[in-house]
Amino acid sequence: MSVQYETFSSEERLWPGRTGDNIEERLRVSYYFNQAEIPHPEIFESCYNVLGMRGAMMSWFAGHARRHIQGDVDRRAVVDGNVIVEPGAVIEAGAHVEGPALICAGAHIRPNAYVRDHVIIGPGSKIGHCTEVVRSLIMTRSLATHMVFVGDSIVGSRVNIGSSCVTANLRVDREVTEPATEEVVLRLSGRTIPTGQTKFGSVIGDRTRIAALLTLAPGTLLGPGTVVYPRMQIGGVVPANAEVR
């Protein structure tokens, strides 16, 4: 299964000769997420930092994607392709789920939501009206319930994404092409860090709350417990428990 928008192989570019001691703390999976609440944690066992999580998810789907419907899927919903719906998950009338996708036990996909192309929706999370989730992981008991776009992102547990928020995932500071060709990079501690990905949205740590009508720039990392108050846009790397006004 090819993933055409991931055009860079950046492991050695990111951390040449890396060891567990020289990884930036602010990129560690454990900095952002309670690993006990990551759905199907075996998928991400090899991830030493958050930049590898989507790649791990893609690789897992390449070997495990299948159609297996056990949850409650309304007959008026569209569930297309290799979609796993675990027991206790609900997909309501008018929702559209396009595989490969994994809808975990207790997740709830509401009317007119659109979930597509390598997505995991974790236990108890809710995806609502006119929300689109693409190539992303949303963990446990998180909410994206009102006209939200989550693209190429990792969203932690117990996160609330306010109405009409967007996780922008594509550089527009140069010509836009499809598939994308320009790598999204991070800015951290005065360094430019390659993501190895041409579409990269946001990493949103556990318990983060984001106000309505806000755009997250490509390559945004929000530490756990962050509160983002109403504003137009946010970008960069925000530490844990910050208040952004």
C-alpha positions, 0 to 999 in steps of 0.5 A: 500500500503506497502512501504517496504524500510521504515522500521523504525518508528522514530517520537519519536526517532527524537523529543521526546516530541517535540514542534514547538519551539525545532525543528532544524531550519535546518530541517524545510520545510520552511528553504528549500522551498517557501511553495507557490511553493510546488505542491499540498501543502495540501499533506504536511500540516502535515510535520513539517520538511523535513524528513517527506515529502516523507512519506506524499507523500507516504500516499497521494498516498495510498489514492488518486492514480488513472489513470487520463490522461488529458495532452498531452501523445504521443502514443509512450510513456509508461504510466503504472498504476495509473498515474495522468497527469494534463492538460498542462503536456507533456509526449513525445515519448519514455518516461516511467512513471510508477505509482503511479505518479503525473505529474503536469500541465506544467511539461514536461517529455522528450524522454527516461526519466524514472519516477517511483514508487511514484513520483510528478513532479511539474508545469513547471519542466522538466525531460530529456533524460536518467533521472530517478526519483524514489520515489521523489518530484520535485517542480516547474520549476526545471530541471533534463534534462540530464542523472540524477538520482534522488532517494528518494529525495526532490527537490525544485523549480527553481533548476538546476541539472547538467548533469550526477548528482546522488543523491545516496540513499543507504548506502554502508559502509556495506552489501547491500541488497534489500530491504535495511535494514540499516538506513540512518542518517544525521550529523548536528551540531555534532549530528547524526539524524535518518531519519527513512528511509533505502533509503534517497537521498537528500533534495535540497533547492529552487534555488540551482544550481549543476554542472555536474558530481557530486554525492550527498551522501545519507543524503545530505541537500543543503540549498536554493540558494546554488551553487555547483561548479564542484567536485566529491562528496558532503555530509552533511548539507550545509547552505543557499546561500553557494558556494561549491567548 
